[in-house]
Amino acid sequence: MILNLWKYNRLSLVFIFTLIVFYLSFSFTERTDVFKIITLWGALFFITHKLIKINANQVSFLAALALIFRLLFLISIPNLSQDFYRFIWDGRMLLNGYNPYLYLPEDFITNGNFVINQAKELHQGMGELNASHFTNYPPVSQFCYWVAAVISGNNIIGAAIVLRSLIILADIGTFFFGKKLLKSLNLPEHRIFWYILNPFVIIELTGNLHFEAVMVFFLIWTIYLLHKGYWYWAAMALALSISVKLIPLLFLPLFFQKFIFKENNVSLFKGGLKLSYFYIITITTTILLFAPFLSSTFIANFSKTISLWFQNFEFNASIYYIIREIGYQIVGWNIIGSVGKILPLIVIFILLCLTFFRKNRSTIQLITVMVLGISSYYFLSTTVHPWYIAVPLSLCIFTRYRYPVVWSLVIILSYTAYIDPHFKENLWMVGLEYLIVFSIFTLEIFNQTSKLTFIESKFQKNNQTDS
């Protein structure tokens, strides 16, 4: 039996063994070893692509591999991100009866008030920048951190294992509902592996403990429920997604046509009533999830932290860096304070244009504008951390766009910033990253016959069953 398995699956087995070795090697690689990271990253993408292509019809087989590759990271400490130390800090604060939104880790350390176990280790791990700002992780994320604190006690590795287990469970949910949604849309089920088996997702989310994985699960579940007509449950799932990360708030206006138009007929009253209820349920559920933490101090701290991402922080930006350079040439200083206030308004304008001027009545059309909307937001953002790309990547598998898949590959170039001991971005690498992304994006937007696209019209009849 083993000989037959080798005989008929030789290439796949070689690929699997190689992937296991590369993932294990990656889990022990320091982020300062950029050359090794980029080499392993590229090899993982190439081999994974070949493996999916060979076994496109073996859904259960590929799903098992996705789980195995994730389990390789189970007991490892994240090597590309320090954020998980803050997750553990917040969880232990909650466990000890403190509202994590009201206190700075730095203040506790400065005053020698160690209110949680291993406070010094966690403070050192998260770094001064993280410790000097109020937490901005919404309540569902905080609940996950609390679960890790309850189960792991005072063990940092134990907390990482619990957090990673929750992320793996979320990925299983994404696989389950993503596959069902693909099937319902008459799209190939193996497309789910562009996300589930993507090395970017396995390393950045499972390996480095970013809760975009949980947000994506609730988002895909939302779209599936909406496609099936369960809009009230979809609203609750969307609220859960927002309460993991705030990003899905951007999608709220894009649901307009999905409710107003049904089978090419306009239903302003009935559809508008459903849409209103959808928004009310979503917003109310979100507020209820935040309710245990609400106070005037919370609102002030949370708002202040969110605004920092637009007006203070800069990393791996694209269009913003061009605007910044123009600002240097004209006024002689960094204009992020001013531009950071304007760019969100431009994003809102783009989202409203997508809402009212682009056809997005079917589920595929809705997801397509979601991809374009979130991409517009990131293209105009001042800060784009690698794990942010999980959202457009998870959505693109239901559309004709593949540039998020390419983006998940070239996003690794942003890690060249760690070559410099003082963390200095290599703008040539950032430029190369976005040159590739924008080239593919432009090709897919304007060249409908490109090999990178598929024709949506053949699926339109099936999509008329959307509610």
C-alpha positions as CSV (number, residue, x, y, z in Angstrom):
1,M,0.0,0.0,0.0
2,I,2.8,2.4,0.9
3,L,4.6,1.5,-2.4
4,N,1.4,2.2,-4.3
5,L,1.0,5.5,-2.5
6,W,4.5,6.5,-3.5
7,K,4.1,5.3,-7.1
8,Y,0.9,7.3,-7.8
9,N,1.5,10.3,-5.6
10,R,5.3,10.6,-5.8
11,L,5.4,14.3,-6.8
12,S,2.8,15.4,-4.2
13,L,4.6,13.5,-1.4
14,V,7.9,15.2,-2.3
15,F,6.1,18.6,-2.3
16,I,4.4,17.8,1.1
17,F,7.7,16.8,2.7
18,T,9.5,19.9,1.3
19,L,6.7,22.2,2.6
20,I,6.9,20.6,6.1
21,V,10.7,21.2,6.1
22,F,10.3,24.8,4.9
23,Y,7.6,25.7,7.3
24,L,9.5,24.3,10.2
25,S,12.6,26.2,9.1
26,F,10.5,29.4,8.8
27,S,9.2,29.0,12.3
28,F,12.7,29.2,13.7
29,T,13.9,32.0,11.4
30,E,14.5,35.5,12.9
31,R,12.8,38.3,11.1
32,T,16.1,40.1,10.6
33,D,17.3,37.2,8.4
34,V,15.4,38.8,5.5
35,F,17.1,36.9,2.7
36,K,16.2,33.5,4.2
37,I,12.7,34.7,4.9
38,I,12.1,35.9,1.3
39,T,13.7,32.7,-0.2
40,L,11.6,30.4,2.0
41,W,8.4,32.5,1.3
42,G,8.9,32.3,-2.4
43,A,9.6,28.6,-2.4
44,L,6.5,27.9,-0.2
45,F,4.3,29.8,-2.6
46,F,5.7,28.1,-5.7
47,I,5.4,24.6,-4.3
48,T,1.9,25.2,-2.8
49,H,0.7,26.5,-6.2
50,K,2.0,23.3,-7.8
51,L,0.4,21.1,-5.1
52,I,-3.0,22.7,-5.5
53,K,-2.8,22.4,-9.2
54,I,-2.0,18.7,-9.1
55,N,-4.6,17.9,-6.5
56,A,-7.4,20.4,-7.4
57,N,-10.1,17.7,-7.1
58,Q,-8.8,16.3,-3.8
59,V,-10.6,18.7,-1.5
60,S,-10.4,16.5,1.7
61,F,-6.7,15.8,1.0
62,L,-5.8,19.5,0.6
63,A,-7.9,20.4,3.7
64,A,-6.0,17.8,5.8
65,L,-2.7,19.3,4.6
66,A,-3.8,22.8,5.5
67,L,-4.5,21.6,9.0
68,I,-1.2,19.8,9.3
69,F,0.8,22.8,8.1
70,R,-0.9,24.9,10.8
71,L,-0.2,22.4,13.5
72,L,3.5,22.7,12.7
73,F,3.4,26.1,14.3
74,L,1.4,25.1,17.3
75,I,4.1,25.4,20.0
76,S,6.2,28.0,18.4
77,I,6.6,31.7,19.4
78,P,5.7,34.1,16.6
79,N,8.9,35.3,14.9
80,L,7.7,38.0,12.6
81,S,5.5,40.0,15.0
82,Q,5.4,41.1,18.7
83,D,1.7,41.9,18.8
84,F,0.8,38.6,20.6
85,Y,2.5,39.9,23.8
86,R,0.0,42.7,23.9
87,F,-2.8,40.1,23.3
88,I,-1.6,38.2,26.4
89,W,-1.3,41.4,28.4
90,D,-4.9,42.4,27.6
91,G,-6.2,39.0,28.4
92,R,-4.5,38.9,31.8
93,M,-5.7,42.4,32.5
94,L,-9.3,41.2,31.9
95,L,-8.7,38.1,34.0
96,N,-7.6,40.4,36.9
97,G,-10.6,42.6,36.7
98,Y,-9.1,45.5,34.7
99,N,-10.6,47.2,31.7
100,P,-7.7,46.9,29.2
101,Y,-8.9,50.0,27.3
102,L,-8.3,52.3,30.2
103,Y,-4.6,51.6,31.0
104,L,-1.2,51.9,29.4
105,P,1.2,49.0,30.0
106,E,4.0,51.5,30.1
107,D,2.4,53.3,33.1
108,F,2.3,50.1,35.2
109,I,5.9,49.3,34.4
110,T,7.1,52.8,35.1
111,N,5.3,52.9,38.5
112,G,6.5,49.4,39.4
113,N,2.9,48.3,39.7
114,F,2.9,44.7,38.3
115,V,-0.8,44.0,38.2
116,I,-0.4,40.9,36.1
117,N,2.0,38.0,36.1
118,Q,5.1,38.3,33.9
119,A,4.4,42.0,33.4
120,K,8.0,42.8,32.7
121,E,8.4,40.0,30.1
122,L,5.2,40.9,28.3
123,H,6.1,44.6,28.3
124,Q,9.6,43.9,26.9
125,G,8.1,41.5,24.3
126,M,5.5,43.9,23.0
127,G,8.0,46.8,22.7
128,E,7.9,50.4,23.8
129,L,5.7,51.6,20.9
130,N,2.9,49.1,21.6
131,A,3.2,49.6,25.4
132,S,2.9,53.4,25.1
133,H,-0.5,53.3,23.4
134,F,-4.0,52.2,24.5
135,T,-5.2,48.9,23.1
136,N,-7.4,49.1,20.0
137,Y,-8.5,45.5,19.8
138,P,-12.3,45.2,19.8
139,P,-14.3,43.0,22.4
140,V,-14.5,39.7,20.5
141,S,-10.7,39.8,20.2
142,Q,-10.5,40.7,23.9
143,F,-12.6,37.7,24.7
144,C,-10.2,35.4,22.9
145,Y,-7.3,36.9,24.8
146,W,-9.2,36.4,28.1
147,V,-9.8,32.7,27.1
148,A,-6.1,32.3,26.6
149,A,-5.4,33.8,30.0
150,V,-7.9,31.5,31.7
151,I,-6.6,28.4,30.1
152,S,-2.8,29.0,30.1
153,G,-2.3,30.6,33.5
154,N,1.1,32.2,33.6
155,N,2.6,30.4,30.7
156,I,3.4,32.6,27.7
157,I,3.8,29.6,25.3
158,G,0.6,28.1,26.7
159,A,-1.2,31.4,25.9
160,A,0.2,31.3,22.3
161,I,-1.0,27.8,21.9
162,V,-4.5,28.7,23.0
163,L,-4.6,31.8,20.7
164,R,-3.3,29.7,17.8
165,S,-5.9,27.0,18.4
166,L,-8.7,29.6,18.2
167,I,-7.2,30.9,15.0
168,I,-7.1,27.4,13.5
169,L,-10.7,26.8,14.5
170,A,-11.6,30.1,12.7
171,D,-9.8,28.9,9.6
172,I,-11.7,25.6,9.7
173,G,-14.9,27.7,9.8
174,T,-13.7,29.8,6.9
175,F,-13.0,26.6,4.9
176,F,-16.4,25.1,5.8
177,F,-18.5,28.2,4.8
178,G,-16.2,29.3,2.1
179,K,-16.5,26.0,0.3
180,K,-20.3,26.0,0.7
181,L,-20.5,29.5,-0.7
182,L,-18.3,28.5,-3.7
183,K,-20.5,25.5,-4.4
184,S,-23.6,27.6,-4.0
185,L,-22.2,30.1,-6.5
186,N,-21.3,27.3,-8.9
187,L,-17.6,28.2,-8.6
188,P,-14.8,25.6,-8.3
189,E,-14.5,24.5,-4.7
190,H,-10.7,24.2,-4.9
191,R,-10.5,28.0,-5.0
192,I,-10.8,28.0,-1.2
193,F,-7.3,26.7,-1.0
194,W,-5.9,30.0,-2.5
195,Y,-6.7,31.2,1.0
196,I,-6.6,28.2,3.3
197,L,-3.4,26.8,1.9
198,N,-1.8,30.1,1.1
199,P,1.6,30.3,2.9
200,F,0.8,34.0,3.7
201,V,-2.3,32.9,5.8
202,I,-0.5,30.0,7.5
203,I,2.5,32.1,8.5
204,E,1.0,35.5,9.2
205,L,-2.2,34.5,10.8
206,T,-1.7,31.0,12.3
207,G,2.1,31.4,12.9
208,N,2.1,35.1,14.0
209,L,-1.2,35.0,15.8
210,H,-3.1,37.8,13.9
211,F,-6.8,37.7,14.5
212,E,-7.7,38.7,11.0
213,A,-8.3,35.0,10.7
214,V,-11.2,35.2,13.1
215,M,-12.5,38.4,11.4
216,V,-12.4,36.7,8.0
217,F,-14.3,33.7,9.4
218,F,-17.2,35.8,10.6
219,L,-17.1,37.9,7.3
220,I,-17.3,34.8,5.1
221,W,-20.1,33.4,7.3
222,T,-21.9,36.8,6.9
223,I,-21.8,36.6,3.1
224,Y,-22.9,32.9,3.1
225,L,-25.9,33.7,5.3
226,L,-26.8,36.7,3.2
227,H,-26.6,34.7,0.0
228,K,-29.0,32.1,1.5
229,G,-31.4,34.8,2.6
230,Y,-30.8,34.7,6.3
231,W,-30.1,38.5,6.5
232,Y,-30.9,38.8,10.2
233,W,-28.3,36.2,11.2
234,A,-25.9,37.7,8.6
235,A,-26.2,41.0,10.5
236,M,-25.2,39.4,13.8
237,A,-22.3,37.6,12.1
238,L,-21.1,40.9,10.6
239,A,-21.3,42.5,14.0
240,L,-19.0,39.7,15.4
241,S,-16.6,40.4,12.5
242,I,-16.6,44.1,13.3
243,S,-16.0,43.3,16.9
244,V,-12.8,41.3,16.1
245,K,-11.4,44.1,13.9
246,L,-13.2,47.3,12.9
247,I,-12.3,46.9,9.2
248,P,-15.7,45.4,8.1
249,L,-17.4,48.7,9.0
250,L,-16.2,49.8,5.6
251,F,-18.5,47.3,3.9
252,L,-21.7,48.6,5.5
253,P,-22.8,50.9,2.6
254,L,-22.0,48.3,0.0
255,F,-24.9,46.1,1.0
256,F,-27.4,48.7,-0.4
257,Q,-28.1,47.2,-3.8
258,K,-28.2,43.7,-2.4
259,F,-31.3,44.5,-0.5
260,I,-32.9,47.1,-2.8
261,F,-32.7,45.1,-6.0
262,K,-34.1,41.6,-6.3
263,E,-34.2,39.8,-9.7
264,N,-33.6,43.1,-11.4
265,N,-36.7,44.6,-9.8
266,V,-36.5,47.6,-7.5
267,S,-38.0,47.2,-4.1
268,L,-37.4,50.5,-2.3
269,F,-39.9,50.0,0.5
270,K,-39.6,46.3,1.3
271,G,-35.9,46.2,0.5
272,G,-35.2,49.5,2.2
273,L,-37.0,48.2,5.3
274,K,-34.9,45.0,5.4
275,L,-31.7,47.0,4.8
276,S,-32.6,49.3,7.7
277,Y,-33.2,46.3,10.0
278,F,-29.9,44.8,8.8
279,Y,-28.1,47.9,9.8
280,I,-29.9,48.2,13.1
281,I,-29.2,44.6,14.1
282,T,-25.5,45.0,13.1
283,I,-25.0,48.3,14.9
284,T,-27.0,47.3,18.0
285,T,-25.2,43.9,18.3
286,T,-21.8,45.7,17.9
287,I,-22.7,48.2,20.6
288,L,-23.9,45.4,23.0
289,L,-20.5,43.6,22.5
290,F,-18.7,46.8,23.4
291,A,-21.1,47.6,26.2
292,P,-19.1,46.0,29.1
293,F,-16.2,48.3,28.3
294,L,-18.0,51.5,27.5
295,S,-17.2,54.8,29.3
296,S,-16.2,58.3,28.4
297,T,-12.6,57.4,29.0
298,F,-12.8,54.3,26.8
299,I,-14.3,56.4,23.9
300,A,-11.5,59.0,24.3
301,N,-8.7,56.4,24.5
302,F,-10.1,54.2,21.7
303,S,-10.6,57.2,19.3
304,K,-7.2,58.5,20.0
305,T,-5.5,55.2,19.2
306,I,-7.5,54.7,16.0
307,S,-6.6,58.2,14.8
308,L,-2.9,57.4,15.3
309,W,-3.1,54.9,12.5
310,F,-4.1,57.7,10.1
311,Q,-2.1,60.6,11.3
312,N,1.1,59.3,12.9
313,F,2.1,55.8,11.8
314,E,3.7,55.0,8.4
315,F,4.5,51.6,7.1
316,N,4.3,49.9,3.7
317,A,2.1,52.6,2.2
318,S,1.8,53.1,-1.6
319,I,-0.1,56.2,-2.8
320,Y,0.4,57.9,0.5
321,Y,4.3,57.7,0.1
322,I,4.0,59.5,-3.2
323,I,1.8,62.2,-1.6
324,R,4.3,62.5,1.3
325,E,7.2,63.0,-1.1
326,I,5.3,65.7,-3.0
327,G,4.7,67.3,0.4
328,Y,8.4,67.3,1.2
329,Q,9.1,69.0,-2.1
330,I,6.4,71.7,-1.6
331,V,6.4,72.5,2.1
332,G,9.6,70.8,3.3
333,W,8.1,68.5,6.0
334,N,6.0,65.4,6.5
335,I,2.4,66.2,5.9
336,I,0.9,63.1,7.4
337,G,-1.1,65.1,10.0
338,S,-3.1,66.8,7.2
339,V,-3.2,64.0,4.7
340,G,-4.2,61.5,7.3
341,K,-7.4,63.4,7.8
342,I,-8.2,63.7,4.1
343,L,-7.4,60.2,2.8
344,P,-10.3,58.5,4.9
345,L,-12.7,61.0,3.3
346,I,-11.5,59.9,-0.1
347,V,-12.0,56.3,0.9
348,I,-15.6,57.1,2.0
349,F,-16.2,58.8,-1.4
350,I,-14.9,55.7,-3.3
351,L,-17.1,53.4,-1.2
352,L,-20.2,55.6,-1.9
353,C,-19.4,55.5,-5.6
354,L,-19.1,51.7,-5.5
355,T,-22.4,51.6,-3.6
356,F,-24.5,53.6,-6.0
357,F,-22.7,53.6,-9.4
358,R,-21.4,50.1,-9.8
359,K,-23.7,47.2,-10.3
360,N,-23.5,44.9,-7.2
361,R,-26.8,43.2,-6.9
362,S,-25.7,39.5,-7.0
363,T,-23.5,37.9,-4.4
364,I,-20.5,37.8,-6.7
365,Q,-21.0,41.4,-7.7
366,L,-21.3,42.4,-4.0
367,I,-18.1,40.5,-3.1
368,T,-16.4,42.1,-6.1
369,V,-17.1,45.7,-4.8
370,M,-16.0,44.6,-1.3
371,V,-12.6,43.5,-2.8
372,L,-12.3,46.8,-4.7
373,G,-13.5,48.8,-1.6
374,I,-11.1,47.3,0.9
375,S,-8.3,47.5,-1.7
376,S,-8.9,51.2,-2.2
377,Y,-8.7,51.7,1.6
378,Y,-5.3,49.9,1.8
379,F,-4.0,51.6,-1.3
380,L,-4.7,55.0,0.4
381,S,-3.7,54.0,3.9
382,T,-0.6,55.3,5.7
383,T,0.0,51.9,7.3
384,V,-0.4,48.5,5.7
385,H,0.9,45.7,7.8
386,P,1.2,42.4,5.9
387,W,-1.6,40.6,7.8
388,Y,-4.1,43.2,6.6
389,I,-4.1,41.6,3.2
390,A,-6.0,38.6,4.6
391,V,-9.3,40.5,3.9
392,P,-9.1,41.1,0.1
393,L,-7.4,37.7,-0.2
394,S,-10.2,35.9,1.4
395,L,-12.8,37.7,-0.7
396,C,-11.1,37.5,-4.1
397,I,-11.6,33.8,-4.4
398,F,-15.2,34.4,-5.2
399,T,-14.4,36.9,-7.9
400,R,-12.4,37.3,-11.1
401,Y,-9.7,39.2,-9.4
402,R,-6.4,37.6,-8.5
403,Y,-4.2,40.6,-7.6
404,P,-4.7,40.0,-3.8
405,V,-3.1,36.6,-4.3
406,V,-0.1,38.2,-5.9
407,W,-0.1,40.8,-3.2
408,S,0.0,38.1,-0.5
409,L,3.2,36.9,-2.2
410,V,5.0,40.2,-2.7
411,I,4.0,41.6,0.7
412,I,7.0,39.8,2.1
413,L,9.2,42.6,0.6
414,S,7.9,44.9,3.4
415,Y,10.0,42.9,5.8
416,T,13.2,44.2,4.3
417,A,12.6,47.1,6.8
418,Y,14.1,44.7,9.5
419,I,17.5,44.6,7.7
420,D,18.2,47.9,9.4
421,P,18.6,47.5,13.2
422,H,16.6,50.7,13.7
423,F,13.8,49.5,11.5
424,K,14.1,51.6,8.4
425,E,11.9,50.8,5.3
426,N,13.6,50.2,2.0
427,L,11.4,52.3,-0.3
428,W,12.8,50.5,-3.4
429,M,11.4,47.3,-2.1
430,V,8.1,48.9,-1.2
431,G,8.0,50.4,-4.7
432,L,8.7,47.0,-6.3
433,E,5.9,45.4,-4.2
434,Y,3.3,48.0,-5.4
435,L,4.6,48.1,-8.9
436,I,3.7,44.4,-9.2
437,V,0.4,44.7,-7.4
438,F,-0.8,47.7,-9.3
439,S,0.3,46.2,-12.6
440,I,-1.8,43.1,-12.0
441,F,-4.6,45.2,-10.6
442,T,-4.6,47.4,-13.8
443,L,-4.5,44.4,-16.0
444,E,-7.4,42.7,-14.4
445,I,-9.5,45.9,-14.3
446,F,-9.0,46.8,-18.0
447,N,-8.2,43.6,-19.8
448,Q,-11.4,41.4,-19.5
449,T,-9.9,38.7,-21.7
450,S,-6.8,38.3,-19.6
451,K,-5.9,34.8,-18.6
452,L,-6.0,36.1,-15.0
453,T,-9.8,36.7,-15.2
454,F,-12.8,34.6,-15.7
455,I,-16.2,35.5,-17.1
456,E,-18.8,36.3,-14.5
457,S,-21.8,36.3,-16.9
458,K,-22.0,32.5,-17.2
459,F,-22.9,32.4,-13.6
460,Q,-25.5,35.2,-13.5
461,K,-28.6,32.9,-13.9
462,N,-27.5,31.0,-10.8
463,N,-27.0,34.1,-8.8
464,Q,-30.6,35.3,-9.4
465,T,-31.6,33.1,-6.5
466,D,-29.9,35.5,-4.1
467,S,-32.2,37.0,-1.5
